[in-house]
Every structure is written in C-alpha cells, then in structure tokens.
C-alpha cells in the first residue's frame, strides 16, 4: 500500500501563490512517477503536472505551463506544486497521484496512476 497526503491548499486572492505538498509513504512506495490532477466544481478531473523520480522529466498541461511548477524532494518522499499568479479558474480540489508500475509513456493520463490522495481544496477569489 501507498499513502499520499496532500497539504497546502487554502483560500487566496487572484494573483497570489500557493505551494501544495504531497507526502508519500507505505511499504509499497518506490520512487516512481507522480503527478497532480485537479477537479473543479461540476467538471471532470484534469491533468495538471507530473514528474519522474527516476530521471529528469516534468510535464505540464499547456495552459498552466509558466505559472505552475512541479518538483520533488527525494529525502522526504514528497512532491510539490508551486502555483503562482493564481486565477479564479484555478479553483478546484487538487489531487496527488502515484504510479505503482513505475514510469509511463503517458504521464498525463489519469489511468496511469493507481494511488490517489484525498485532495486539497484550492479556492481563488477575484
């Protein structure tokens, strides 16, 4: 089993910043691909960013590139999502995801991940 615990969400004004964290643990945890997805009210879950543990590689949805940055801390088994210049349309529940199979040729695809955190709410006011 793998446990993922997100933190760092909250309410922020438009133009502000937040940093989300996702701490991974569990006997089955290995340094595999991890990602962030989000789900806005009334919408489906969408890809935000992904990162490879085993090598250099980060992936973003095009509309967020430049404002969001994904990173990792090996020592803490934690990934981060730095979100800058936040907009009201960024309001969503943000989920951390883990791929227990290792690495994927399609890290933007939701079905590649089989462990999910509980989600953290990000609300951006105008």
C-alpha angles and dihedrals in degrees: 000000000000125000123204121192120188125199140164102071123132147120119309136166121250110278093030131116138236134181118213122202131200118193116198126203142154140100092275096051117121130166097272135141116303133184150179125238131175138205122203122201111286094005138098125257113276135195118257109168143332137198135197118228095197099055146354111303137120128175132196139181104254097240092058100042110118095027101055127051127189121204141162141221110209095194093055098037086232136134126200138204114205109199119193134177090021119201131201088251089063088070107121146108107278119214131197116217136194132201108216091188092068117241132004136207087220107045091163092065117098094213091062089073123072103177123061137183124231093257134244124235120238116188122183119193123206 
